[in-house]
Amino acid sequence: MEEQVVALTKELAALKAANSTGNTAFAEMFYYITIPLMILIHVGFLAYEMGASRSKNVLASGIKNILAFAFLVPTFYYFGWFCYWAFPAGITMGVGPQEISGWAYAVGAASPVGEAMGPNLGDNATGVFWGAFTLFAATTASIMSGAVIERIQLNAFIVLAIVLGAFAWVLGAAWGWHADGWLVTNWGYHDFGAAGVVHMVAGFFALGVLINLGPRIGKFNADGSANHIAGHSMPMTLMGLMLIIAGFWGFLMACVIAPGEAWSWSTTEFTSIYGTPLTLSALTFNILMGFAGGIIGAWMVTRDPFWMMSGALGGIISCAAGLDLYWPPLAFAIGFAGACMMPYAAKWLEKMGIDDAVGAVTVHGVLGFWGVIACGIFASGYPALAVDGAATINFMGQLLGGIVMGLCGFVPGYLISLIYKSLGKLRVPEAAEVAGLDITKVPARAYPEGMTGGSPVAAE
């Protein structure tokens, strides 16, 4: 009998080990897949921005977007990842309440000269998880990139992209998207799909830059009225927006903590980044419902193809903060409401003299704020963190979080672009802007013989 018990114990231990190995392998592959999916976001932004540019600026818009991506990889490796783990409790060297952050923790887990950030044959996950966060960082830069097309100096843009992607949004993520984040532990802030920590920060950073950058030549008349400056290819823009939506599945997958790794909240269940339970069914229902609500709402209000597809993105952002918690028809309604308010917010910004070429401030900044606030209205009372005595989601915590995210973006965006403006290095010379950045700054032409879709460049 004793021998049978021993044998059964060994068999159960072997099964447990095999199950653990399977879960770990699944978690590693789960995050690995998010990376190429998120790269589709950048394929989409590339097409979106180039389509929204006039033919004389197509390549300049594309090149700055690709360079921002490239520069964010090493800078997030050296700075951003460390900041995420070091500062969730604030700008302090202390350790957070869950003891998975702080300066000493970051030195061990995210130091660019440490063992964890190198080729460790026994670790499939650290680099992959870092890669997912690096793609979040690159996304913030791409959000800002579209707003400033056709007039910003490339060097200034790259520095601004690095500050946004490797520092500004990282503080917001550390404070509101980490189990030790002070907004989470003290105020019950919840932002599963990063409506605040990615979209709001990037949108309001772009707003700070646009105030100093100024509008494109010809955007506004002497009486303050605005002219529509059409891009050279609406089909390219629409396809780009659809690719962003496809990539968003990877973006939102990477907001999930898959079971199996040592740092997972559960060995068997999916959770949010806060450890609270979620299901892939909830994400699938609510992503698609927010997507559909956004398209329908924007189309009903504007009948404009550009805003219709922007509404798809805006609908998902509107319900992103509580995507793990909402009932699907509620996600549809929140996305629909956000998309309906989107064109009016864009018009208001235009009346303030802001020339946002692709509506990035509206779609990401304004609707990101709506998404954060909506979570405080419709998900109030749910635990914000999977620990005993955790704060619960509440309206005031979401409002404070939204304000913090807006400031994390706007303040550095405004101040750094103001410095560049004072040095005369923020904006291209007027003659270069009139002639086109492709031939004056790249220099190359996107289309032969000055033609694009049958329309001569001279017609611009």
C-alpha positions in Angstrom: 0.0 0.0 0.0 2.8 2.4 0.9 4.5 1.7 -2.4 1.3 2.5 -4.3 1.0 5.8 -2.4 4.6 6.7 -3.3 4.1 5.8 -6.9 0.9 7.8 -7.1 2.6 10.8 -5.5 5.4 10.6 -8.1 2.9 10.3 -10.9 0.9 13.4 -9.6 4.2 15.4 -9.3 5.1 14.4 -12.8 1.7 15.5 -14.1 2.0 18.8 -12.2 5.4 19.4 -13.7 4.2 18.7 -17.2 1.2 20.9 -16.8 3.5 23.7 -15.4 5.8 23.3 -18.4 2.9 23.4 -20.8 1.5 26.6 -19.2 4.9 28.3 -19.2 5.4 27.5 -22.9 1.9 28.7 -23.7 2.5 32.0 -21.8 5.8 32.6 -23.6 4.3 31.9 -27.1 1.3 34.1 -26.2 3.5 37.2 -25.7 5.8 36.3 -28.6 2.8 36.4 -30.9 1.7 39.9 -29.6 4.9 41.4 -31.1 4.3 40.8 -34.8 0.7 41.6 -34.3 1.6 45.0 -32.7 4.0 45.7 -35.6 0.9 45.7 -37.7 -0.1 48.8 -35.8 3.0 50.5 -37.2 2.3 49.3 -40.7 -1.1 50.9 -40.2 0.2 54.1 -38.9 2.7 54.3 -41.7 -0.1 53.9 -44.4 -2.4 56.1 -42.4 0.0 59.0 -42.1 1.4 58.7 -45.6 -2.2 58.7 -47.0 -3.1 61.7 -44.9 -0.1 63.6 -46.3 -0.1 65.5 -49.5 2.0 63.8 -52.2 4.9 66.2 -51.7 5.3 65.0 -48.1 4.6 61.3 -48.3 8.1 59.9 -47.8 9.0 62.5 -45.1 6.0 61.3 -43.1 6.8 57.7 -43.6 10.5 58.0 -42.7 10.0 59.9 -39.5 7.5 57.2 -38.4 10.0 54.4 -39.1 12.9 56.2 -37.4 10.8 56.8 -34.3 10.2 53.1 -34.1 13.9 52.3 -34.5 15.0 54.9 -31.9 12.5 53.6 -29.3 13.9 50.1 -29.3 17.4 51.0 -27.8 16.1 53.8 -25.7 13.4 51.7 -24.1 16.0 49.0 -23.5 18.3 51.4 -21.7 15.8 53.7 -19.9 12.1 52.9 -20.3 12.0 49.3 -18.9 14.1 50.3 -15.9 11.8 53.3 -15.1 8.7 51.1 -15.3 9.9 48.8 -12.5 11.7 51.4 -10.5 9.1 54.1 -10.0 5.5 52.8 -9.5 5.4 54.2 -5.9 6.3 57.6 -7.3 9.7 59.2 -8.0 11.2 57.4 -5.0 13.8 54.7 -4.4 11.4 52.8 -2.1 9.6 49.5 -2.7 5.9 49.3 -3.5 3.4 47.4 -1.4 3.5 44.3 -3.5 7.3 44.4 -3.4 7.7 43.9 -7.2 9.1 47.3 -7.9 11.6 49.9 -6.5 15.1 50.9 -7.4 16.7 47.7 -6.1 14.1 45.5 -7.9 14.7 47.3 -11.2 18.4 46.9 -10.9 17.9 43.1 -10.8 15.1 42.8 -13.3 15.6 45.6 -15.8 19.2 46.9 -15.6 20.6 47.0 -19.2 23.9 45.7 -17.9 22.3 42.9 -15.8 21.9 39.2 -16.4 18.1 39.5 -16.8 18.5 41.7 -19.9 20.8 39.4 -21.8 20.9 36.1 -23.6 19.8 33.7 -20.8 19.3 30.2 -22.2 16.9 29.4 -19.3 14.6 32.3 -19.9 12.2 32.6 -22.9 10.0 35.2 -21.3 11.9 38.3 -20.1 12.9 39.5 -23.5 9.5 38.8 -25.0 7.7 40.7 -22.3 10.1 43.6 -22.7 9.5 43.4 -26.5 5.7 43.8 -25.9 6.3 46.9 -23.8 8.7 48.3 -26.3 5.9 48.1 -28.9 3.6 50.0 -26.5 6.4 52.7 -26.3 6.7 52.8 -30.1 2.9 53.1 -30.4 2.9 56.3 -28.3 5.5 57.8 -30.7 3.4 56.8 -33.7 0.3 58.4 -32.2 2.1 61.7 -31.9 3.7 61.3 -35.3 0.5 61.7 -37.3 -0.5 64.9 -35.6 2.6 66.8 -36.6 3.1 65.7 -40.2 4.2 68.1 -43.0 6.0 70.7 -40.9 8.2 69.3 -38.0 11.9 69.1 -38.1 13.1 65.5 -38.1 15.7 65.9 -35.4 13.2 67.6 -33.0 10.6 64.9 -33.8 13.0 62.1 -32.9 14.0 63.7 -29.5 10.3 64.2 -28.7 9.5 60.6 -29.7 12.2 59.3 -27.4 11.0 61.5 -24.5 7.4 60.3 -25.0 8.2 56.6 -25.6 11.0 56.0 -23.2 10.0 58.3 -20.3 6.7 60.2 -20.3 4.3 57.3 -20.9 6.5 55.0 -18.8 5.8 57.0 -15.7 2.1 56.9 -16.4 2.3 53.1 -16.9 4.3 52.7 -13.6 1.8 54.7 -11.7 -1.4 53.3 -13.2 -0.6 50.1 -15.0 1.5 48.2 -12.4 0.4 46.3 -9.3 2.5 48.7 -7.1 1.3 51.8 -8.9 0.3 54.5 -6.4 -2.8 55.3 -8.5 -3.9 51.7 -8.3 -3.1 50.9 -4.7 -4.2 54.2 -3.2 -7.0 55.4 -5.6 -8.4 52.2 -7.2 -7.4 53.3 -10.7 -8.2 50.7 -13.4 -7.0 51.0 -17.0 -6.8 47.5 -18.5 -6.5 48.5 -22.1 -4.3 51.5 -21.6 -6.8 54.2 -22.5 -5.0 56.5 -20.2 -1.5 55.2 -19.8 -0.8 54.9 -23.6 -3.5 56.8 -25.5 -4.1 59.8 -23.2 -0.4 60.4 -22.5 0.4 60.3 -26.2 -2.6 62.4 -27.2 -1.9 65.1 -24.8 1.8 65.0 -25.5 0.9 65.7 -29.1 -1.3 68.6 -28.0 1.6 70.2 -26.2 3.8 69.9 -29.3 1.1 71.2 -31.6 0.6 74.4 -29.6 4.3 75.3 -30.2 4.6 73.8 -33.7 1.7 75.8 -35.1 -0.6 75.0 -38.1 0.4 74.1 -41.6 0.7 76.9 -44.1 -2.8 77.5 -45.5 -4.7 75.7 -42.7 -6.3 78.8 -41.3 -7.6 82.0 -42.9 -7.1 85.5 -41.6 -10.5 85.4 -39.9 -9.6 82.2 -38.1 -11.7 79.9 -40.2 -10.2 76.6 -41.1 -9.5 75.0 -44.5 -9.6 71.3 -45.1 -6.2 70.1 -46.2 -6.8 66.7 -47.9 -4.3 64.0 -47.9 -3.2 62.5 -51.3 -4.8 59.0 -50.7 -7.9 58.4 -48.7 -7.8 54.6 -49.6 -4.3 54.3 -48.1 -5.5 56.1 -44.9 -8.5 53.8 -44.6 -6.4 50.7 -45.1 -3.9 52.0 -42.5 -6.6 52.5 -39.9 -7.9 49.0 -40.5 -4.4 47.6 -40.1 -4.1 49.5 -36.8 -7.3 47.7 -35.7 -5.8 44.4 -36.6 -2.7 45.2 -34.6 -4.8 46.3 -31.7 -5.6 42.6 -31.1 -1.9 42.1 -30.3 -1.9 45.3 -28.3 -4.7 44.2 -26.1 -3.4 40.6 -25.9 -0.2 42.1 -24.4 -2.3 43.8 -21.7 -3.2 40.3 -20.4 -1.1 38.3 -17.9 -1.2 34.8 -19.2 -0.9 31.9 -16.8 2.3 29.9 -16.3 5.2 32.2 -15.8 6.8 32.9 -12.4 5.5 36.5 -12.5 2.0 35.4 -13.5 -0.8 36.1 -11.0 -2.2 32.6 -11.6 -0.9 29.2 -12.8 -4.2 28.4 -14.6 -6.2 31.5 -15.3 -5.8 34.7 -17.4 -5.7 37.9 -15.4 -5.4 41.6 -16.0 -2.1 43.3 -15.3 -3.6 44.0 -11.9 -4.2 40.3 -11.2 -8.0 40.7 -11.5 -9.7 37.9 -13.4 -10.6 38.1 -17.1 -11.4 35.9 -20.0 -10.5 35.9 -23.7 -14.2 35.7 -24.4 -14.7 39.1 -22.6 -12.0 40.7 -24.7 -13.4 39.3 -28.0 -16.9 40.3 -27.3 -15.9 43.8 -26.2 -13.3 44.6 -28.7 -15.6 43.8 -31.6 -18.6 45.6 -30.0 -16.5 48.7 -29.3 -15.2 48.6 -32.9 -18.7 48.3 -34.3 -20.1 51.0 -32.0 -17.4 53.4 -33.0 -17.9 52.9 -36.8 -21.6 53.3 -36.6 -21.5 56.3 -34.3 -19.0 58.2 -36.3 -20.8 57.4 -39.6 -24.1 58.5 -38.3 -22.7 61.8 -37.1 -20.4 62.7 -40.0 -21.0 60.5 -43.1 -17.2 60.9 -43.6 -15.1 57.8 -44.4 -12.1 59.2 -42.5 -14.0 59.7 -39.3 -15.9 56.4 -39.8 -12.6 54.4 -39.7 -11.2 56.7 -37.0 -14.4 55.9 -35.1 -13.4 52.2 -35.1 -10.2 53.0 -33.3 -12.0 55.6 -31.1 -14.7 53.1 -30.2 -12.1 50.6 -28.9 -10.2 53.2 -27.0 -13.4 54.5 -25.5 -14.1 51.1 -23.8 -10.4 50.1 -23.4 -10.1 50.9 -19.7 -12.9 48.5 -18.7 -12.7 46.1 -21.6 -12.1 43.2 -19.2 -15.2 44.1 -17.2 -18.0 45.4 -19.4 -21.1 43.6 -20.6 -20.8 43.5 -24.5 -23.8 45.8 -25.2 -22.3 48.3 -22.8 -19.0 48.2 -24.6 -21.0 48.9 -27.9 -22.7 51.9 -26.2 -19.5 53.4 -24.8 -17.8 53.0 -28.1 -20.8 54.5 -29.9 -20.9 57.5 -27.5 -17.2 58.2 -27.9 -17.3 58.1 -31.6 -20.3 60.5 -31.7 -18.4 63.1 -29.6 -15.2 62.7 -31.6 -15.8 65.0 -34.6 -17.2 67.8 -32.3 -14.0 67.6 -30.1 -11.9 67.8 -33.3 -13.9 70.9 -34.4 -13.4 72.6 -31.0 -9.6 72.0 -31.2 -9.7 73.5 -34.7 -11.4 76.6 -33.4 -8.7 76.9 -30.8 -6.2 77.2 -33.7 -4.8 73.6 -33.3 -3.9 71.9 -36.6 -4.0 68.2 -35.8 -3.5 66.6 -39.2 -5.0 63.2 -38.3 -7.1 63.8 -35.3 -4.7 62.2 -32.9 -5.4 64.5 -30.0 -9.1 63.8 -30.3 -9.0 60.0 -31.0 -6.3 59.2 -28.5 -6.4 62.1 -26.0 -10.0 63.1 -25.7 -11.5 59.6 -26.2 -8.7 58.1 -24.0 -10.0 60.4 -21.2 -13.6 59.4 -21.9 -12.5 55.7 -21.7 -10.9 56.3 -18.3 -13.9 58.2 -16.9 -16.4 55.7 -18.4 -14.7 52.9 -16.4 -15.3 55.0 -13.2 -19.0 55.3 -14.1 -19.8 51.8 -15.3 -17.3 49.6 -13.4 -17.4 51.3 -10.1 -17.1 49.0 -7.1 -15.0 46.2 -8.7 -11.6 45.5 -7.0 -8.8 47.4 -8.7 -6.2 44.8 -7.6 -6.2 41.1 -6.7 -5.1 41.5 -3.1 -6.9 41.6 0.2 -8.2 45.0 1.2 -7.5 46.4 -2.3 -9.1 49.7 -3.3 -12.1 49.5 -5.6 -12.7 51.2 -8.9 -14.4 54.6 -8.4 -15.1 57.7 -10.3 -12.7 60.0 -8.3 -9.9 57.6 -8.8 -10.5 57.4 -12.5 -10.8 61.2 -12.7 -7.5 61.7 -10.8 -5.9 59.1 -13.0 -7.1 60.8 -16.2 -5.7 64.2 -15.0 -2.3 62.6 -14.1 -2.1 60.9 -17.5 -2.9 64.1 -19.3 -0.2 66.0 -17.4 2.3 63.2 -18.0 1.8 63.8 -21.7 1.1 67.5 -22.0 3.8 68.9 -19.7 6.9 67.3 -21.3 5.5 67.6 -24.8 4.9 71.4 -24.3 8.1 72.2 -22.5 10.5 70.3 -24.8 8.9 71.6 -28.0 9.0 75.1 -26.5 12.7 74.8 -26.1 13.1 73.6 -29.7 10.9 76.4 -30.8 12.9 79.0 -29.0 16.1 77.7 -30.7 14.4 77.8 -34.1 14.7 74.0 -34.5 11.2 72.8 -34.2 9.7 73.6 -37.5 11.0 73.3 -41.1 11.7 76.6 -43.0 8.7 78.1 -44.8 10.2 77.6 -48.2 10.8 73.9 -47.5 7.2 73.4 -46.3 5.8 75.1 -49.4 8.0 73.1 -51.8 7.4 69.8 -50.0 9.5 67.9 -47.5 10.2 65.0 -49.8 12.4 66.9 -52.2 13.8 69.4 -49.7 14.5 67.1 -46.7 14.5 63.4 -47.8 15.3 64.0 -50.8 13.3 61.8 -53.0 9.9 61.6 -54.6 7.2 59.2 -53.7 5.6 59.2 -57.1 7.2 59.5 -60.6 6.7 62.6 -62.7 4.8 64.4 -60.0 1.7 62.2 -60.3 -0.4 60.6 -57.6 -3.7 58.7 -58.3 -4.1 60.7 -61.6 -3.8 64.1 -59.8 -0.8 66.3 -60.5 1.2 67.7 -57.6 0.8 71.1 -59.0 -2.9 70.9 -58.2 -2.0 71.1 -54.5 
